[in-house]
Amino acid sequence: MGTLSGRAPVAALNIIATGIALPATCITSDYLDGRLGKPAGYVRQRSGIEHRFHARPDENQAELAAQALHNALATQSISPSSIDLLICASAIGIQALPCSAAHILKAAAMPAGTAGFDVNSSCVSFITALDVAAGLLATGSYRRIAIVAADLASRGIDWQHEESSLIFGDGAACAIVERGDGHRGVLASLTEVYPEGSDLCEIRAGGTRRNPRSGMHDSDFLFHMQGKPLFRFASARIEGFFTRLLNKSGLTLADIATVVPHQASHLSLEHMRKRLAVPDRILIDIYRHHGNQVAASIPTALHHAISSGKVRSGEPVLLIGTAAGLTLSGMVLLP
């Protein structure tokens, strides 16, 4: 890793704890071979996944998020009463109203009056929430913020669409942040949206566009992905985006100690290795045991990186991902 040459964070942000939660049901690729009527080993070969976790129909997204929050609190013996804001950074809301943050605060039995709201930029919502939290901490409006992402991707799987049905897993993750001492924080963040790709990855229902009054079909509530066009569209833009993010941070890839990508697919992670030249030793890849957990992917991968000692004080961490929209988002942190 290279020298930082005195680079100082543009926004003071200190991640003081992380936590995760998973549903109890482990779905193996061997099981999916049978469900989809495929020969043994087919799903593992096509998806790159050994297993992932799916919630039962009676399991609750807010409760899973609350488990991740309490896991983060417990790891550093943090009092729930010290959290003065909860940001929900999930891609799919629990319901249209009220916001998912309210449901999570209730499920977690957080103190009455704790502030909460949602941010949503699909799979990269956690990066957006970190950006928002850094700004709010800088103003002094809040002292300690919990960012929670929870998604039950299995609820939206279209089992008739083989490509997307193989890749998704459920889960939740939490990061607790505070302003810190100014030596740690955000070196750079960047988000770009290319709306001409907005129909390549979508769930049409759940808002005002498709509902009982405007007209809808049951399939509008399921995840729709045009896999090959989406991959081409994203991969054509991610290399330039990666360069712009590094340039904005004043660093090179050689300076980065850890890269935490959205666990979108086996192909996307291979693209990181081959086209972006991210070395295996710094790339966090939990995909084969979690699948694509939508917005929970990046914070879950970050938790694994921190827990395994791959995030060290003073060594830059790069978060990056693509999302519906089409959205590209990244952040360089100095922990």
DODO-503715 format. One record per atom (N, C-alpha, C, O, CB): x, y negated, z negated; residue in one letter. Coordinates in pm, whole numbers, plus 50000, padded with zeros to 5 digits. Each point is the difference from the previous one (the first is absolute). Glycine has a CB too. Example, Ala and Ser with C-alpha at 12.3 -4.5 7.8 and 13.67 -1.06 7.14 Angstrom:
<kebas>
513195056949220A 499114988150000A 500904988050000A 501045000249934A 497075011549941A 501544977850197S 500824988149994S 499234989149927S 500514988949983S 500675017450232S 
</kebas>
This chain:
<kebas>
500845012050000M 499164988050000M 500874987550000M 501034999749931M 497155012749947M 501444977450197G 500774987750011G 499744990649886G 499205002849911G 500764999850332G 500724986149759T 499834989949897T 498794991250031T 499644998050116T 502835002349840T 496914994449938L 498864991250017L 500414985550020L 499174991650033L 499505023949827L 502604981850122S 500544986650025S 499204989149927S 499724989350054S 501085018850169S 498854994949651G 499354989849919G 498554997250034G 499464989749958G 502745000650020G 497145018750097R 498614997950035R 499144999649874R 500115008849914R 500255002550308R 498784978649768A 499114998849885A 498575002350048A 499664996250112A 501914987649771A 497595022350033P 498605002250039P 499284986950029P 500234989949934P 499765030849927P 499134979750240V 499174988350028V 498784999749909V 499354989649985V 501435010650253V 498905011249700A 498905000849904A 500385009749891A 500285011750027A 498014983050151A 501725000649698A 500375008549888A 498915010249974A 498844996449978A 502524985049921A 498995031350103L 499045010749979L 500745012049942L 501005004350057L 497524987650133L 501015013349701N 500655011249933N 498995011249984N 498984998349933N 502624986249946N 498675026950183I 499165011849982I 500435006849870I 501115005349992I 498554997750260I 499474996949649I 500395005249869I 499515014249975I 500485006749908I 499484970150009I 499085028050164A 499515013749982A 499255004350125A 499394991850069A 500455004949681A 500195016350278T 499205005850107T 499365012849949T 500475006149904T 501044983850273T 497425014249889G 499335012449965G 499215005150117G 499694992550093G 500205000449668G 499765019950236I 499215005950107I 498955009249941I 500045003349882I 501914995350275I 497105005449926A 499005010049964A 499605007550126A 499944994250108A 499234991949698A 500565026750178L 499595008550112L 498775008049960L 499865003649883L 502524997850200L 496735001550011P 498905009249971P 500565013849966P 501155003150032P 497314984050121P 500745021049783A 500475013249955A 500115010150113A 500765009649989A 498214985649791A 500285002850328T 499935010150105T 501124998350102T 500074990050071T 497465011049897T 503335009050039C 501115000050097C 499545007550125C 499585011549993C 502174987649821C 498354994250299I 499595005950128I 501275003750076I 500764991350041I 497084995149966I 502385026550011T 501205004350072T 499755000150150T 498865001050046T 501835012849756T 500384985350272S 499895000950145S 499555014050042S 499355001650103S 502434980849921S 498595027649896D 499545013750029D 498475000849990D 499365006550081D 502825002849833D 497254984149986Y 498544999849985Y 499354993450122Y 498985004850050Y 501274994349698Y 500344989950298L 499424993150114L 500145008250128L 499164998850089L 501374979449800L 500505030150122D 500095009150114D 498735008350010D 499425001550108D 503084999449869D 497065004549909G 498805008349999G 498754992050025G 499125004250076G 502015011049768G 498774973050092R 498804991950017R 499804995650144R 498874999450049R 501404992849717R 500835004850301L 499914995150138L 500105011350103L 499974997550120L 501024981149802L 499135033950027G 500075011350092G 501285000550080G 500005004150117G 497574995049895G 503534996949927K 501284999550069K 500925011249948K 499795005149890K 499964969950143K 501265028850046P 500955010249954P 500854994949884P 500174987949983P 499895021650249P 500464999649688A 500824996549884A 501174991150041A 500705002950097A 498655018649792A 500844967750037G 501114990850025G 499684988850096G 500824991150020G 500655027649935G 497344981750104Y 499654990050101Y 499944985949942Y 500614990750054Y 498115026850068Y 500564980949766V 499814986749943V 501324994249951V 500274988250019V 497405018049915V 503165002250003R 501304995249951R 500874995450117R 500674989749992R 499185025949811R 500134991950305Q 500824996350116Q 499494987350065Q 500804991550041Q 499725032549996Q 498174974449974R 499434988350067R 500064987449914R 500234989150052R 498285026450072R 501294986049744S 499884988249913S 501274996949923S 500204988549959S 497405016650022S 503265004949997G 501174997849916G 499695000249852G 500864996549919G 500104990350265G 497825017449779I 499575000049860I 499945014249947I 499515009150067I 499184969949972I 501815023049838E 499875012849931E 498705000349919E 499265009850003E 503264992549986E 497234986949938H 498734998749928H 499724985449971H 500884991550008H 499445031249889H 498434974650071R 499564986749957R 498835002149905R 499595011449979R 501184977450239R 498695000749724F 498965001149899F 498724993350050F 500024989150056F 501715011349761F 497145006550161H 498694994650037H 499094999949877H 499985009549922H 500294998950315H 498994980949748A 499064998849889A 498775008650023A 499555001550114A 501284975349842A 498635028849938R 498725006950007R 498894989750023R 500204988249972R 500655030449877R 498004985650200P 498894990650023P 499574992449876P 499514988850009P 499745026150170P 500944991349701D 499574993349877D 501094991349939D 499764993649898D 498715025550061D 502724980450100E 501074991649947E 499824985650048E 499454997550106E 502115022349890E 498924970949922N 499714985850017N 501274992350031N 501025001849933N 497035000349911N 501904989450256Q 501164992050041Q 500464990749888Q 501204998749977Q 498005002450260Q 499854992549694A 500364990849892A 500685007349885A 500934994849940A 497144990550123A 501465026849906E 500625007649892E 501425004350036E 500885000149915E 496855007850016E 502484995750196L 501355003550044L 500924987849990L 501155001149957L 497915016550197L 500434970749886A 500784987649987A 500314997049854A 501114995849968A 497814995450241A 500105011149704A 500214997649857A 501075009349943A 500784996049913A 496854996550067A 502415019850069Q 501055009349955Q 501384995050039Q 500955000949921Q 497425018250099Q 501764975750101A 501294994750044A 500404987949916A 501174998549964A 498395009850268A 499474983049737L 500274988449916L 500475004349862L 501004994849950L 497284992150176L 501025022649812H 500395004549865H 501335007350003H 500764999449903H 496835002350035H 502715005350172N 501295006550013N 501124989750002N 501045001949935N 497885016950190N 500884970249948A 501014989350005A 500164993449863A 501124997449956A 498344998750286A 499435001249691L 500064994049867L 500775008949902L 500814995349921L 497004993050124L 501915024949963A 500615009449905A 501495001650021A 500735002149903A 497115009750086A 502644987250135T 501425002350026T 500904990049927T 501135003349965T 498235006250257T 500144978449757Q 500804989749933Q 499334994949873Q 500364989449948Q 500565004050274Q 498125014349727S 499284996449876S 499474985650006S 500204992249908S 501265023849963S 497874980750239I 499454986650022I 498564999649949I 499225009150027I 502274987450173I 498184993349727S 498644998649948S 499054995650111S 500324990850075S 500605003549698S 497915012150238P 499014995650099P 499614985349983P 499684993250098P 499475030149909P 500874971849870S 499604986149974S 500984989950057S 499684988250009S 499185019649785S 502364996850244S 500994990850056S 499784997750150S 500634991250059S 501005016549767S 497495000350236I 499704998350142I 498954989150014I 498885001549950I 501675022950100I 499794964650017D 499024989250013D 499394999050139D 499154991450024D 502094996549801D 499195020950268L 499385000650132L 500195013950058L 501095005749991L 499314969750046L 498555030050023L 500095012550075L 499654997350145L 498914995050031L 500515018649763L 501504989750295I 499754998850144I 499805014050056I 500885008449989I 500504970250028I 497465023850042C 499775012650070C 500524998550142C 499614990850072C 498365014649785C 502915003650183A 500624999550133A 499675012850077A 500875006050061A 501004979349851A 496875018650084S 499555011950073S 499554996150140S 499584988750024S 499725022249759S 500794998750309A 499564997350138A 498485001250012A 499384992550075A 502825016050010A 497225000949842I 498555002350006I 499404996849864I 500445005349897I 499845012550281I 498734973549821G 499374996149875G 499125011049944G 499565009050071G 500504967650005G 499715022549794I 499125009749933I 498574997950048I 499275009650024I 502254991149774I 498084986850215Q 498724996450061Q 500124985750049Q 501014993349975Q 497685022549875Q 500284979350220A 500084986650058A 500084989349893A 500824990850011A 497905017450186A 500464992649702L 499994990749887L 499705007849873L 499215009450007L 500054971450142L 501325015949736P 501054989949982P 501355005250047P 500105011150051P 498634979549756P 502295001250175C 501345003850046C 500495012449925C 499565002949889C 500944972950165C 500405031550009S 500525012349941S 500754997349870S 500045008649912S 500125001350316S 500454978449760A 500714996749876A 499095000749880A 500425004449893A 501114980950237A 497225010549885A 499055000549889A 499735014449960A 499915003149881A 499054975550198A 500905030250019H 499785014249971H 501205006049926H 499835007949907H 498704994050296H 502684994349840I 501215005549938I 500164994949858I 500355007649909I 500734993850316I 498664985749754L 500074994449865L 499055007449906L 500345002749885L 500284974850210L 498195025749955K 499015007249919K 500465014349972K 499955004649886K 498234981250213K 502275021250005A 500435013949983A 501215001149909A 500165009849927A 498954995250299A 501754984949777A 501225000149917A 499764994549860A 500915000049917A 500424997350290A 497454998249766A 499654994149871A 500964988649962A 500454999049886A 498615023350043A 501234969350168M 500854988549975M 499234989549919M 498775000050003M 502515004550211M 499424986849716P 499314990049916P 499034991450080P 500324995850112P 501665003949739P 496864997750094A 499004991650066A 500604986350030A 500694994249916A 497445018149967A 501604982650235G 500514987050039G 501285000450080G 500444989750050G 498495001749750G 501695020550214T 501205001150083T 499654996550144T 499015004950054T 501945012949794T 499854973750212A 499734995750138A 500275011450098A 500825008849974A 499774967649964A 498705023350175G 500225010150102G 499424996050133G 498974993250007G 501015023949816G 500684987050283F 499484998150136F 500685009950092F 500965006749962F 498584968849995F 499965025350168D 500545009250100D 500794992450106D 499694988550032D 498395027149927D 502934990950095V 500624995750126V 499985012150093V 500115011449953V 501384971049932V 498385015350243N 499905011350093N 500674996650132N 499544991550076N 498335015749815N 503224999650135S 500604999850133S 500295014550039S 501085003550048S 499944973249918S 497965031750010S 500035014250035S 501205006849933S 500234998349880S 498634996750340S 501915012649856C 501065008349942C 501144992149936C 500765005649921C 498665011250248C 500714970349863V 501084991949944V 499484990549892V 500644989949970V 500595011650250V 497625001649722S 499394991349899S 500904997949880S 499964989349938S 497825018550137S 503035002149889F 500874998549884F 501054989150022F 500304992449908F 499345031850039F 500904975050175I 500964989550030I 499324986349992I 500564990649943I 500745025250206I 497504983249906T 499234987549992T 499764996149854T 500154988449963T 498755016950257T 500735004549698A 499734997249859A 501264995449927A 499924991249914A 498265025950091A 502974988750027L 501264995349940L 500264985550036L 500434992149916L 500495031250094L 498824973150116D 500164986250046D 499094990649921D 500444989549952D 500175018850277D 498124995649758V 499044991849926V 500414998949853V 499954989149942V 498225018050216V 502235004049783A 500414999949859A 501204990949977A 500054992649902A 499075030650074A 501864977450115A 501194991549987A 499624985349999A 500534992249921A 500855025350193A 497694978749974G 499564986150004G 499284995949874G 500224989049948G 499615012850296G 499305006949705L 499244996849878L 500914999349877L 499814991649913L 498175019450188L 503004997949893L 500944999749888L 500844987350004L 500334994349896L 499735030750102L 500274970550124A 500824987950013A 499274987649949A 500624990849948A 500505019550249A 497564989549817T 499224988449953T 499775000349850T 499614990049940T 499285009250280T 501375012449719G 499735001349857G 498565003149967G 499615000249883G 502234984250081G 497345018150139S 498595003049977S 499835013149924S 499075001549920S 500354985950288S 501485022149818Y 499955013049933Y 501415003849958Y 500984995650059Y 497005011450075Y 502105001349761R 501295004049947R 500365014450037R 501165003150027R 498494980849786R 499355024850188R 500255014150028R 498855005550083R 498844998949960R 502495003949824R 498975003050332I 498995004150097I 500155014850030I 501115005050022I 498864971950078I 498915030249901A 499975014050041A 499455000750142A 498914995050028A 500785013049732A 501064998250330I 499565002250137I 499695014850015I 500875008549977I 500534972050113I 497375022649949V 499575013950009V 499465002850140V 499164992550051V 500305007849701V 501025010450309A 499495004650129A 499505014249985A 500735008749952A 500864976250175A 497185017549913A 499425013549994A 499165002150124A 499164991750034A 500835008249712A 500245011250322D 499205003250118D 499645014750003D 500855008649973D 500254972850151D 497665021549908L 499545013750020L 499815002050150L 498885000050052L 499975000849718L 502265000950298A 499975001350145A 499175012050045A 499424999850108A 502824989349903A 497715021249905S 499285012150039S 498514997450022S 499355007550074S 502325005849797S 497794976250067R 498584997050017R 499694995050142R 498845000350043R 501034994249713R 501145001050316G 499774994650134G 500555008550112G 500024995650116G 500014982449781G 500435034250072I 500595008550103I 498935004950097I 498955004949958I 502865002149882I 498464991750287D 499185005950104D 500625013550035D 501005000650072D 498274976550020D 500155033749858W 500605013250017W 499915005050144W 500595010350034W 498834994649730W 499854987850320Q 499965003550142Q 501174993850076Q 500255003450116Q 497264998249869Q 503214989249948H 501154993450063H 501275005749938H 500414996049892H 498264982650152H 501935030950027E 501105007749942E 501174991249955E 500535001949891E 498795017250253E 501094971649939E 501214992249973E 499944992849866E 500945000549922E 499354996750323E 498594995949729S 499904992349876S 499625008749881S 500324996649887S 499054983550248S 499945031249889S 499545008349887S 501165006949929S 499845004549886S 498014999050234S 503294997549945L 501125007349943L 500864991749906L 500755005649920L 499255008150283L 499924973049804I 501064991849940I 499654993449867I 500904995349930I 499845000750298I 497985003649733F 499634991349888F 499975007149865F 499605011649988F 499104975350173F 501725005749737G 499925004449862G 499444988849914G 500024988450039G 501915027249995G 497584988049848D 499444990349906D 501014997049889D 500885008049972D 496795000350078D 502184980149889G 500874996649888G 499854985749956G 499304992050063G 502285025050018G 499094979749811A 499994986549944A 501374996849943A 500735009049957A 496804992649991A 502814985750053A 501284995549945A 499864986049944A 499144992350043A 502125022250120A 499594982349742C 499944987049933C 501414994649980C 500935007549971C 496924999049914C 502294980550129A 501244993049962A 499614988249911A 499094992450033A 502115014550184A 499494991749673I 499764988849909I 501174990250016I 501175003849990I 497535010949844I 500964972850193V 501034990150032V 499854987749911V 498914996749952V 501155011550286V 501074985149741E 500014987149933E 501064991350065E 500735004650088E 498495005749694E 500864977350177R 500864990650070R 501485003249986R 500744998750097R 497524984249868R 502185021249920G 501415003549983G 500894987849984G 499534988949977G 500045031450156G 501744982149881D 501004989849966D 500534992450121D 500904991649986D 499725022549822D 498854988550310G 500474992950118G 501135006950074G 500324996250112G 498984983449777G 501325030650049H 501065007550067H 499435011850078H 500715006250080H 500884986949741H 497155010050155R 499335010750072R 498794994250072R 499414990349954R 501385027149878R 498864988550279G 498814994850067G 499985002750149G 500675009150049G 499254973649779G 499305009350243V 499785001750143V 501054992050077V 500094987849987V 497425015649975V 503285003650119L 500964993250086L 499334995250127L 500354989550055L 501505024649851L 497184993650142A 499274996050122A 498755008650012A 499995011649958A 502154981250157A 496835001549944S 498825007950036S 499514995150136S 500184988450036S 499175015349719S 500045005450319L 499564996750135L 498805008750036L 500025012149977L 502334981250090L 496625000549988T 498835007150049T 499624994650137T 499974987950021T 499225016349742T 500535004850329E 499584996250135E 498795008550038E 499985012049974E 502394981250091E 496635000549996V 498795007150043V 499854998850151V 500134989150056V 498755006549721V 500855015750288Y 499795000650144Y 498605005550025Y 499835012050021Y 502674991450025Y 496484987749952P 498615004750001P 499575006850129P 498935006150003P 500594975649842P 501285017450261E 499645007450120E 500035015149976E 499475007750080E 501444973450059E 499735023149751G 500025014149963G 499005003649892G 500115010749939G 502264989550123G 496664991149912S 499095002049887S 499095012150015S 499535005449900S 500554970350065S 499645028650157D 499095011350020D 500735013450006D 499375010350024D 499104974350096D 502845015449859L 500765012450007L 499945007949870L 500335011949997L 501174977250168L 498095004449728C 499975006249868C 498924992949920C 500174988449963C 502315018050044C 496385000349966E 498894992849937E 499005009349934E 499895011850034E 500424970450135E 498955012149736I 498775005649946I 498944989350025I 500094989149942I 501095025649878I 497864988150262R 499124989450050R 498944995749900R 499624988349997R 500775020750229R 499135000149692A 498914996749906A 500574995349867A 501215000649977A 497315016450134A 500604978249802G 500404995449868G 499934985049984G 500194994849890G 501255024950097G 498314973350122G 499864985449996G 498764995850076G 499025007450007G 503474990049976G 497554990850073T 498824994850070T 499945004450146T 498964998550066T 501094982049781T 501055024950204R 500035003750142R 499115012150028R 499204999850094R 503124991149922R 497815019649905R 499205012150017R 499305003049867R 500665003549902R 500925005550277R 497124989749818N 499215002949880N 498585003350044N 499704999350119N 501754985449736N 497655018950050P 498665004250041P 499234989650081P 499135003750079P 500845010149720P 500334973550184R 499264989750074R 500624996850136R 499294997150096R 499994993649686R 502035009750225S 500644997050129S 500155012450086S 500294999150120S 500934982249771S 498575030450048G 500135012650071G 501295007249967G 501064993849992G 497564996650190G 501295022749799M 501205007649966M 499755014850024M 498875004550015M 501784978349813M 500455024650177H 499995014550007H 500805005449882H 500844993049945H 498955006750309H 499945012649707D 500755006049889D 501504999550024D 500784998149907D 497275016850047D 502364986850172S 501435000250032S 500674986549979S 501234999249993S 498315018750171S 499674971249825D 500574986849977D 500654999049862D 500804990949976D 497484999450176D 501385018849758F 500585000049866F 501295008249993F 500635000849895F 497084996450011F 502675008950204L 501205008250005L 501154992550064L 499814990250073L 498765030349939L 502634984349960F 501224993850052F 500175003550147F 499895011650038F 501184989549734F 499184988750309H 500245002050143H 501404994950035H 500354988649969H 497165009250082H 503265010650013M 501374996350037M 500305005050140M 499795011750032M 500944988949727M 499774990450324Q 500515003850132Q 501505001849985Q 500784990850022Q 497364996650104Q 502255024749836G 501355002549952G 501124995950093G 500864992249960G 498165026049920G 500974986850242K 501114997150091K 500064985250038K 501084994149995K 498745029150093K 499064970549950P 500054985550028P 500434991849878P 500724990150014P 497495013350158P 501335000849709L 500374992849878L 501505001049974L 500644990049967L 497095014549938L 502825007550110F 501435001849977F 500834991850099F 500984993749963F 498575029449947F 500034977150218R 500734992250101R 499924985049969R 501004992950010R 498515024850162R 499314977849789F 499794985749972F 500854995649881F 500654989550005F 497005012150086F 502355006549802A 500764996549881A 501505001350021A 500774991349960A 497315016149902A 502345003450203S 501455002450016S 500644989750093S 501194997249989S 498425027149971S 499604970250132A 500534989750090A 500294987049926A 500754991650050A 498005018950138A 500664987749695R 500124987349926R 500815001249872R 500494989949949R 497345003650146R 502325018549851I 500595001449867I 501494996750000I 500514995049900I 497795022450049I 502424985350161E 501444997350001E 500284985049991E 500864995749923E 499515025250213E 498914971249944G 500174985549992G 499594994649865G 500644991149945G 498985007550298G 499295007049702F 499544995749868F 501055003049894F 500284991649915F 497345012350155F 502955007949935F 501035004249904F 501184990350003F 500514996049896F 498795028150130F 501114972250093T 501114990550016T 499634986449944T 500814993749932T 499955018650272T 498014983049823R 499584986849949R 499924999849848R 500354990049937R 498365006350274R 500855014849730L 499935000849854L 501394999549938L 500234992749904L 497655020650115L 503054994450037L 501374999849948L 500634986350018L 500674995049910L 499555029450142L 499574969550064N 500564986750024N 499464989949900N 500734991549950N 499505013950292N 498474995749728K 499394990849905K 500595001749860K 500114990349924K 497805010150211K 502485011949832S 500585002749868S 501464996049992S 500564998949890S 497835019850084S 502254979250142G 501434997050001G 500885012249983G 501194998749973G 498244979249938G 499975034050102L 500745012449981L 500055008050130L 499324996950098L 499995003549660L 501535009950241T 500025009950108T 499545013349941T 499875001449879T 502034986450244T 497855021949965L 499605013249951L 501055006049908L 499675007349908L 499014996150302L 502594993549815A 501085005249915A 499914994849857A 500535006249909A 500914995350293A 497884987149777D 499844994549866D 498875006749921D 499954998949878D 500924979650209D 498235028349984I 498805005549937I 500335013449933I 500565009050062I 497994979450108I 501095012749703A 500295012349925A 498895010450014A 500275012049994A 501054974449847A 497445009150177T 498865009150006T 498964994550095T 499664988249994T 500775019449770T 499055000950324V 498914996350090V 498775008149961V 500035012350000V 501594981950189V 497294998849778V 498755006549959V 498954997150107V 499394989349999V 501195008649753V 499195011650340P 499034997650107P 498625005449965P 499865008749914P 502014992250250P 497124993849902H 498685006349998H 500155014050058H 500635001950104H 498164975849918H 500635032049909Q 500135014050043Q 498905003050103Q 499125008349976Q 501874998549797Q 499084986550340A 498915000450097A 499885013650067A 498905005550011A 501424970350028A 500805029650005S 499985012850072S 501445005050012S 500964992749977S 496945000850151S 502215019249908H 501335005850024H 500724992450111H 501214997549991H 497945025149935H 500114973850178L 500614992850112L 500514986249959L 501074995850043L 497415016550111L 500754980749762S 500414986549959S 501285000549918S 500854991250013S 496755001649987S 502555017449915L 501215001249919L 501195003950087L 501124995549976L 497485010949824L 501175002150300E 501085003350094E 500424987750079E 501184998450031E 497965025149985E 499914967950016H 500314987550070H 500914991249915H 500914993650051H 496885007750071H 501944998549746M 500874992549908M 501435005150008M 500964992250007M 497085003849839M 502095017150154R 501345005950001R 500724997850132R 501184996250003R 498005020949836R 500114985350271K 500665000150130K 500084986350066K 501074996050046K 498145027149978K 499674969749983R 499974987450073R 500464988249914R 500654990950051R 497505018250086R 501514991149733L 500444989149913L 501315003349929L 500554991549930L 497075002150038L 502885018650051A 501305004449947A 500084999049848A 501054996549945A 499984996350269A 497845010349718V 500005000049853V 500585013349953V 499435010550031V 498554974049959V 503125015449936P 500625012649957P 499105007849905P 499264994149921P 502984995450106P 497815023749981D 499205008649912D 500264997149853D 499085000849918D 500955016850258D 501204979049789R 500364998349860R 499294988049936R 499904999449877R 502325010850174R 497284980350030I 499334988549941I 498494999850030I 499284991449951I 502874995950069I 497395022250062L 498595000350041L 499185008449902L 500345011549973L 500344985650269L 498264997249704I 499125007349909I 498925006850084I 499174993450062I 501284990349747I 499575029550191D 499085008150080D 499325010049907D 500595010149962D 500834987250248D 497314999849755I 499215009149916I 498835005850080I 499075005849943I 501594981149850I 499395011450335Y 498865003150087Y 499595014749994Y 498815003049997Y 501934978550152Y 500225027549850R 499635014250010R 499265005149876R 499385010650006R 502604992650140R 498084989449744H 499305004349878H 498864990649960H 499355002249898H 502765008350029H 497644979150153H 498924990749969H 499144996450120H 498844996349986H 502604994849836H 499145010050298G 499294995550118G 499894984950003G 500724993049929G 498005028350073G 500394973850082N 499754985750011N 498914996249899N 498845003550019N 501824996350228N 499724993249648Q 499074996049894Q 499464985850021Q 499554993649906Q 501675021649937Q 498834980150279V 499504986950039V 500704989349916V 501234999949997V 496515010050070V 501564981349865A 500664989349926A 500785004949879A 500894993049951A 497314991950126A 501495027149874A 500735005449885A 501365005750039A 500815003249913A 497015001949980A 502454996150238S 501245006350046S 501254992349956S 500915005749941S 497845003250254S 501294978149834I 501214992349969I 500274999449850I 501135002649959I 498484983850248I 499405010149707P 500314999749857P 500305013749942P 500785001049904P 497774979150078P 500865030750074T 500345013549953T 501455003250035T 500735005449918T 496885001950108T 502794989450097A 501395002350041A 500974991549917A 501085004549965A 498135000950267A 500384982249737L 500844991349917L 500155006049860L 501094999849943L 498154980150189L 499675025249813H 500075006449868H 500995011750001H 500815001549908H 496804991850047H 502325015050149H 500945011350010H 501434995050012H 500925006049943H 497305007950165H 501994975349966A 501354994550015A 500544995049866A 501165002349966A 498304991250271A 499694999749687I 500414994949869I 500245011449904I 501015000149928I 497704978850111I 500385030849957S 500095011149906S 501235008750026S 500565005849908S 496964994150073S 502895001050146S 501135008550035S 501334992649995S 501045005750033S 497435007450109S 501514974249816G 501234992349987G 500534994350129G 501154995650006G 499365018649806G 498664985750294K 500454994650129K 499784985050011K 500394993950100K 499115028150002K 499874972149798V 499884985549991V 500834995549881V 499745003849886V 497924996150219V 503354991949923R 500934995849897R 500084984849997R 499894993350103R 501425028149922R 498894973249857S 500064985649981S 501064993750089S 501155004450005S 498084998749760S 500364986350306G 500924992550084G 500235005850137G 500784994450078G 500274998849717G 498275017950239E 500185006350131E 498704998950078E 498975005149955E 502765011049952E 498274977350208P 498774996650071P 499165012050044P 500525010350043P 500654969550033P 497535018549912V 499025010050042V 499144993850110V 499544988749986V 500445022349783V 499804996450338L 499174995250111L 498725008350008L 500065012250015L 502004980150112L 496805001149863L 498705006250019L 499524996550141L 500144988650043L 499305010349707L 499995010850321I 499554997050136I 498895009650041I 499985011649958I 502314979850101I 496795003750023G 498945008650048G 499204993850112G 500044988050022G 499865021849753G 499384998850294T 499034995650100T 498615003849950T 499855009349921T 501834993250269T 497304990149857A 498655002149950A 499004996250107A 500354994050102A 500415001749662A 497995007850212A 498924995950090A 500024984950012A 500344992749906A 498265027450031A 501034975550182G 499944985550020G 500434994950137G 499314991250052G 501105007649710G 500665005850300L 501125007449946L 500894990549920L 500364989150045L 499545027350147L 500464988149688T 500764991749909T 501375006149975T 500125012149980T 497774980049913T 503134999650108L 501355003849959L 500354991849878L 499814987849999L 500885018150237L 499815000649660S 500334992549878S 501245005849935S 500235012150003S 497344982449963S 503244996749977G 501205004449933G 500454990049894G 499624988350001G 501045023950206G 500154992849703M 500524991649892M 501365005449958M 500215012149995M 497444982249926M 503274996650050V 501295003849942V 500044994949857V 499884988149974V 501285011250253V 499005010249682L 500024997049856L 501405001949944L 500765008550045L 496844998549936L 502734984849919L 501215002049922L 499565003849859L 499574991449924L 501794991850216L 498745029749825P 499505004649868P 500964996749887P 499725003249884P 499075015250232P 
</kebas>
